Amino acid sequence: MNFIAWIIMGLIAGAIAKSIMKEKGGWISSLVIGLIGGVVGGWIGSAIFDRGVTGFFSLWSWLLAIGGSVLVLWIYNLIQRRR
């Protein structure tokens, strides 16, 4: 995927993850969470299912990106609660 597609996917995946976790925030935080979540989801998908984030129009890629974003947001909330 090209760079612009990664940014768009990250922004959308981060926004969906924030709505699932009922979090507030702007588009920059959604983008960061989505991009990190896409990397984490792709890594987990590659490690467990031998198939990572493959393309923008792939349902599998979207599920991995959103799942990774939810995981990143959940871990972030755990760290913030301990402070």
C-alpha positions in Angstrom: 0.0 0.0 0.0 1.2 3.5 -0.6 1.7 6.1 2.1 -1.5 8.0 1.6 -3.6 4.8 1.9 -1.8 3.9 5.2 -2.7 7.4 6.6 -6.4 7.1 5.5 -6.7 3.6 6.8 -5.0 4.6 10.1 -7.3 7.6 10.5 -10.5 5.5 9.9 -9.3 2.5 12.0 -8.3 4.9 14.9 -11.7 6.6 14.7 -13.5 3.3 14.8 -11.4 2.0 17.7 -12.1 5.2 19.6 -15.9 4.8 19.1 -15.7 1.1 20.2 -13.8 2.1 23.3 -15.9 5.2 23.8 -12.9 7.5 23.9 -12.8 11.2 23.0 -10.1 13.0 21.1 -9.3 14.7 17.8 -8.3 13.4 14.4 -4.5 13.5 15.2 -4.9 11.1 18.1 -7.1 8.9 15.9 -4.5 8.9 13.2 -1.7 8.0 15.6 -3.7 5.3 17.3 -4.8 3.9 13.9 -1.3 3.8 12.4 0.2 2.2 15.5 -2.7 -0.2 15.7 -2.3 -1.1 12.0 1.3 -2.0 12.6 0.5 -4.0 15.8 -2.5 -5.7 14.1 -0.4 -6.5 11.1 2.4 -7.9 13.2 0.0 -10.1 15.2 -1.8 -11.2 12.1 1.6 -12.2 10.5 2.7 -14.0 13.6 -0.5 -15.9 14.3 -2.2 -16.3 11.0 0.7 -15.9 8.6 -1.1 -13.1 6.9 -0.7 -9.4 7.8 -2.1 -6.2 6.4 -2.1 -6.7 2.7 -4.1 -3.9 1.0 -6.4 -1.0 1.5 -9.5 -2.8 0.1 -8.9 -6.1 2.0 -11.4 -6.8 4.8 -8.7 -8.8 6.6 -6.4 -5.7 6.6 -9.2 -3.5 8.0 -10.0 -6.1 10.8 -6.4 -6.3 11.7 -6.0 -2.5 11.8 -9.1 -1.9 13.8 -8.3 -4.8 16.2 -4.7 -3.6 16.6 -6.0 -0.1 17.3 -8.4 -1.3 19.9 -5.6 -3.2 21.6 -3.3 -0.2 21.5 -6.0 2.0 23.0 -6.8 -0.6 25.7 -3.1 -0.8 26.7 -2.8 3.0 26.7 -5.8 3.3 29.0 -4.3 0.7 31.3 -1.0 2.7 31.5 -2.9 5.9 32.1 -5.0 4.5 35.0 -1.8 3.4 36.8 -0.5 7.0 36.9 
